[in-house]
Amino acid sequence: MDQFTLCLNTSTIRPASLMDKIGIAGEVGYDAIELWSDDLTQYEAENGSLDGVVKALEDNGLKVATLIALHGWMDSVGEAYRKSLEEARRKIRQAAAVGSPYIIASPPGGEVDLDQGAQRYRQLLEIGREYGVKPAMEFLGFVAGVSQINDAWYIITHADDPDGTIILDVFHIYRGGSALDDLKKIPGDRIAIFHFNDAPGSPPREQQTDADRVYPGDGIAPLDDIVKIMKESGYRGVVSLELFNAKYWKQDPREVARVGLEKMKAALGL
C-alpha cells in the first residue's frame, strides 16, 4: 500500500456529538475515524445498542481505526485491578462491535514497574484475542513512567506476544524527549497507528500538555524527520489527526477537520 489511511481522532472536534463527529469525518474526506469509549458508552445508554453507530460509519464510508482507551490496568492492585480487567473487557467488546481492530492501552501517570507492565499487557492481549481486537501500547510524554518510545517498546518486547503493537504520536515523541534513533528501532509492522499533530514553541517543552497541541506543520516538533523515519520503517497504515486544543474546539468543527486534513496531507507529502 503506497498511501496512508488518513484518520480523524474525534478528540480534535470533541464538543460535537458522536453522530456529528462521524458525519463530519465522512463529509470532509477522511478514510477512518478514532472513537472514544465514553462516547460509545453514552450512546449505548441512550439507544440500547451500537447499531446506529455502525450504520452511520457505513453510511459515511468510514473504518474505525482504534477505540480509546484502557486505563488502570498497569498499576492497580487487588480489587481495583480485577475491576480494571472487567472494564477492559467491556471496552474491548465495544471495539469489536464497531469493527475496530485496535484499542489503546494507556499508561498511568506515575512511576511504574515495566516488567509488571509487560506481564499485564500480555494479559490484555489475551483478552483482546477473544474478540479479535488488539490492545496497542501507548506512551505519554508528560507522565513519570511510560513517557518515551523506549518505555513502551520495553513493555511490548517483554510481553513477548506477536500481537503487541505501539502507538506513536508526534507530540508525545517531542514532549517526552524520545530520541529519533529510538524511533528508527520500531518496525513498521509493529505500529498500530500514528497520531499526527505538532508541538508549539511555547510554553517550554517540559511544561506542555495535550491542550497545547497544534496542527501538523504549525509547531516546532521535528515533523519532517519523524515522517521520513516512519516511511523508511515501511509503515503505510493509519495516520490520525489527534488534537486537544480548546481554541480549535471553539471553532467550526468542519473547518477544523478540513484544515487538519489539508495540513496532515501536506506534512506527509500527499
FENRA-V686051 format. One record per residue. RES is the residue in one small letter. SS is DSSP state (A for helix, B for strand, O for the rest). PSI is psi as a letter, one per 20 degrees, with the letter a starting at -180 (NA if undefined). OMEGA is omega in radians with two decimals (999 if undefined). Layout:
# FENRA-V686051
res=RES ss=SS psi=PSI omega=OMEGA
res=RES ss=SS psi=PSI omega=OMEGA
This chain:
# FENRA-V686051
res=m ss=O psi=p omega=-3.09
res=d ss=O psi=h omega=-3.07
res=q ss=O psi=q omega=2.99
res=f ss=O psi=q omega=2.96
res=t ss=B psi=o omega=-3.05
res=l ss=B psi=p omega=-2.90
res=c ss=B psi=q omega=3.03
res=l ss=B psi=o omega=2.95
res=n ss=B psi=p omega=-2.98
res=t ss=A psi=i omega=2.99
res=s ss=A psi=h omega=-3.10
res=t ss=A psi=h omega=3.12
res=i ss=A psi=l omega=-2.96
res=r ss=O psi=g omega=-3.07
res=p ss=O psi=i omega=-3.13
res=a ss=O psi=q omega=3.09
res=s ss=O psi=r omega=3.14
res=l ss=A psi=g omega=-3.12
res=m ss=A psi=h omega=3.07
res=d ss=A psi=h omega=3.11
res=k ss=A psi=g omega=3.14
res=i ss=A psi=g omega=-3.14
res=g ss=A psi=g omega=-3.13
res=i ss=A psi=g omega=3.14
res=a ss=A psi=g omega=3.12
res=g ss=A psi=g omega=-3.10
res=e ss=A psi=g omega=-3.07
res=v ss=A psi=h omega=3.06
res=g ss=O psi=j omega=3.05
res=y ss=O psi=q omega=3.11
res=d ss=O psi=h omega=-3.02
res=a ss=B psi=r omega=-3.09
res=i ss=B psi=q omega=2.99
res=e ss=B psi=p omega=-3.12
res=l ss=B psi=q omega=3.12
res=w ss=B psi=p omega=-3.09
res=s ss=A psi=h omega=-3.13
res=d ss=A psi=g omega=3.10
res=d ss=A psi=g omega=-3.13
res=l ss=A psi=h omega=3.13
res=t ss=A psi=g omega=3.11
res=q ss=A psi=g omega=-3.14
res=y ss=A psi=g omega=3.12
res=e ss=A psi=g omega=-3.12
res=a ss=A psi=h omega=-3.08
res=e ss=A psi=h omega=-3.01
res=n ss=A psi=i omega=3.05
res=g ss=O psi=i omega=3.10
res=s ss=O psi=r omega=3.10
res=l ss=O psi=j omega=-3.10
res=d ss=A psi=h omega=-3.14
res=g ss=A psi=h omega=3.09
res=v ss=A psi=g omega=3.13
res=v ss=A psi=g omega=3.13
res=k ss=A psi=g omega=3.13
res=a ss=A psi=h omega=3.10
res=l ss=A psi=g omega=3.13
res=e ss=A psi=g omega=-3.12
res=d ss=A psi=h omega=-3.10
res=n ss=O psi=j omega=3.08
res=g ss=O psi=k omega=-3.06
res=l ss=O psi=p omega=2.93
res=k ss=B psi=q omega=3.04
res=v ss=B psi=p omega=-3.09
res=a ss=B psi=g omega=3.09
res=t ss=B psi=r omega=2.91
res=l ss=B psi=q omega=-3.05
res=i ss=B psi=p omega=0.04
res=a ss=B psi=r omega=3.07
res=l ss=B psi=p omega=-3.12
res=h ss=O psi=q omega=2.98
res=g ss=O psi=i omega=-3.03
res=w ss=O psi=h omega=-2.99
res=m ss=O psi=h omega=-2.98
res=d ss=O psi=i omega=-3.12
res=s ss=O psi=r omega=-3.12
res=v ss=O psi=q omega=3.03
res=g ss=A psi=c omega=-3.09
res=e ss=A psi=h omega=3.13
res=a ss=A psi=h omega=3.11
res=y ss=A psi=g omega=3.10
res=r ss=A psi=g omega=-3.13
res=k ss=A psi=h omega=3.12
res=s ss=A psi=h omega=3.10
res=l ss=A psi=h omega=3.05
res=e ss=A psi=g omega=3.14
res=e ss=A psi=h omega=3.09
res=a ss=A psi=g omega=3.14
res=r ss=A psi=h omega=3.12
res=r ss=A psi=g omega=-3.11
res=k ss=A psi=h omega=3.09
res=i ss=A psi=h omega=3.05
res=r ss=A psi=g omega=3.10
res=q ss=A psi=g omega=-3.14
res=a ss=A psi=g omega=3.13
res=a ss=A psi=h omega=-3.08
res=a ss=A psi=h omega=-3.13
res=v ss=O psi=j omega=3.04
res=g ss=O psi=k omega=-3.14
res=s ss=O psi=p omega=3.12
res=p ss=O psi=i omega=-3.08
res=y ss=B psi=q omega=2.93
res=i ss=B psi=p omega=-3.04
res=i ss=B psi=p omega=3.09
res=a ss=B psi=o omega=-3.05
res=s ss=O psi=q omega=3.09
res=p ss=O psi=r omega=3.07
res=p ss=O psi=r omega=-3.09
res=g ss=O psi=h omega=-3.04
res=g ss=O psi=a omega=3.06
res=e ss=O psi=q omega=-3.10
res=v ss=O psi=r omega=2.99
res=d ss=O psi=o omega=-3.05
res=l ss=A psi=h omega=3.11
res=d ss=A psi=h omega=3.03
res=q ss=A psi=g omega=3.10
res=g ss=A psi=h omega=3.13
res=a ss=A psi=g omega=3.13
res=q ss=A psi=g omega=-3.11
res=r ss=A psi=h omega=3.07
res=y ss=A psi=g omega=3.10
res=r ss=A psi=h omega=3.10
res=q ss=A psi=h omega=3.07
res=l ss=A psi=g omega=3.13
res=l ss=A psi=h omega=3.11
res=e ss=A psi=g omega=3.08
res=i ss=A psi=g omega=-3.12
res=g ss=A psi=h omega=-3.13
res=r ss=A psi=h omega=3.10
res=e ss=O psi=h omega=-3.05
res=y ss=O psi=j omega=-3.11
res=g ss=O psi=k omega=-3.12
res=v ss=O psi=p omega=-3.11
res=k ss=B psi=o omega=2.96
res=p ss=B psi=p omega=-3.10
res=a ss=B psi=p omega=-3.02
res=m ss=B psi=p omega=-3.13
res=e ss=B psi=q omega=2.92
res=f ss=O psi=q omega=-3.09
res=l ss=O psi=o omega=-3.00
res=g ss=O psi=i omega=-3.06
res=f ss=O psi=j omega=3.10
res=v ss=O psi=r omega=-3.05
res=a ss=O psi=h omega=-3.01
res=g ss=O psi=e omega=-3.07
res=v ss=O psi=m omega=-3.01
res=s ss=O psi=i omega=-3.08
res=q ss=O psi=r omega=3.10
res=i ss=A psi=g omega=-3.07
res=n ss=A psi=h omega=3.14
res=d ss=A psi=g omega=-3.14
res=a ss=A psi=h omega=-3.11
res=w ss=A psi=h omega=3.05
res=y ss=A psi=g omega=3.14
res=i ss=A psi=g omega=-3.11
res=i ss=A psi=g omega=-3.07
res=t ss=A psi=h omega=-3.14
res=h ss=A psi=i omega=2.97
res=a ss=A psi=h omega=3.05
res=d ss=O psi=l omega=-3.13
res=d ss=O psi=p omega=-3.09
res=p ss=O psi=i omega=3.13
res=d ss=O psi=i omega=-3.13
res=g ss=O psi=p omega=3.14
res=t ss=O psi=r omega=-3.10
res=i ss=B psi=q omega=2.97
res=i ss=B psi=p omega=3.04
res=l ss=B psi=q omega=-3.02
res=d ss=B psi=p omega=-3.11
res=v ss=A psi=g omega=-3.10
res=f ss=A psi=g omega=-3.10
res=h ss=A psi=h omega=3.03
res=i ss=A psi=g omega=-3.13
res=y ss=A psi=g omega=-3.03
res=r ss=A psi=h omega=-3.12
res=g ss=A psi=i omega=3.13
res=g ss=O psi=k omega=3.09
res=s ss=O psi=q omega=3.09
res=a ss=O psi=q omega=3.11
res=l ss=A psi=h omega=3.07
res=d ss=A psi=h omega=3.09
res=d ss=A psi=h omega=3.08
res=l ss=A psi=h omega=-3.12
res=k ss=O psi=i omega=-3.11
res=k ss=O psi=i omega=-3.03
res=i ss=O psi=o omega=3.09
res=p ss=O psi=q omega=-3.11
res=g ss=A psi=h omega=-3.09
res=d ss=A psi=j omega=3.07
res=r ss=A psi=j omega=3.08
res=i ss=B psi=p omega=3.14
res=a ss=B psi=g omega=-3.11
res=i ss=B psi=q omega=3.09
res=f ss=B psi=o omega=3.10
res=h ss=B psi=p omega=-2.95
res=f ss=B psi=p omega=-3.03
res=n ss=O psi=a omega=3.08
res=d ss=B psi=r omega=-3.13
res=a ss=O psi=p omega=-3.09
res=p ss=O psi=r omega=3.10
res=g ss=O psi=h omega=3.09
res=s ss=O psi=q omega=0.03
res=p ss=O psi=r omega=3.12
res=p ss=O psi=q omega=-3.07
res=r ss=A psi=g omega=-3.05
res=e ss=A psi=i omega=-3.12
res=q ss=A psi=i omega=-3.04
res=q ss=O psi=q omega=3.09
res=t ss=O psi=r omega=3.11
res=d ss=A psi=h omega=-3.07
res=a ss=A psi=i omega=-3.12
res=d ss=A psi=i omega=-3.10
res=r ss=O psi=q omega=3.10
res=v ss=B psi=r omega=3.11
res=y ss=O psi=q omega=3.04
res=p ss=O psi=p omega=-3.14
res=g ss=O psi=i omega=-3.13
res=d ss=O psi=j omega=-3.08
res=g ss=O psi=b omega=-3.05
res=i ss=O psi=j omega=3.06
res=a ss=O psi=q omega=-3.12
res=p ss=O psi=m omega=-2.98
res=l ss=A psi=g omega=-3.12
res=d ss=A psi=g omega=3.13
res=d ss=A psi=g omega=-3.14
res=i ss=A psi=g omega=3.13
res=v ss=A psi=g omega=3.14
res=k ss=A psi=g omega=3.14
res=i ss=A psi=g omega=3.13
res=m ss=A psi=g omega=3.14
res=k ss=A psi=g omega=-3.13
res=e ss=A psi=h omega=3.12
res=s ss=O psi=i omega=-3.07
res=g ss=O psi=j omega=-3.12
res=y ss=O psi=p omega=3.06
res=r ss=O psi=k omega=-3.11
res=g ss=O psi=c omega=-3.04
res=v ss=B psi=p omega=3.00
res=v ss=B psi=p omega=-2.93
res=s ss=B psi=p omega=3.07
res=l ss=B psi=o omega=-3.13
res=e ss=O psi=o omega=3.13
res=l ss=O psi=q omega=3.09
res=f ss=O psi=k omega=-2.98
res=n ss=O psi=o omega=-3.09
res=a ss=A psi=h omega=3.09
res=k ss=A psi=h omega=3.10
res=y ss=A psi=h omega=-3.14
res=w ss=A psi=h omega=3.14
res=k ss=O psi=i omega=-3.09
res=q ss=O psi=r omega=3.08
res=d ss=O psi=o omega=-3.07
res=p ss=A psi=h omega=3.09
res=r ss=A psi=g omega=3.13
res=e ss=A psi=g omega=3.11
res=v ss=A psi=g omega=3.13
res=a ss=A psi=h omega=-3.12
res=r ss=A psi=g omega=-3.14
res=v ss=A psi=g omega=3.14
res=g ss=A psi=g omega=3.13
res=l ss=A psi=g omega=3.12
res=e ss=A psi=g omega=-3.11
res=k ss=A psi=h omega=3.09
res=m ss=A psi=g omega=3.12
res=k ss=A psi=g omega=-3.13
res=a ss=A psi=g omega=-3.12
res=a ss=A psi=h omega=3.14
res=l ss=A psi=i omega=-3.12
res=g ss=O psi=k omega=-3.11
res=l ss=O psi=NA omega=999
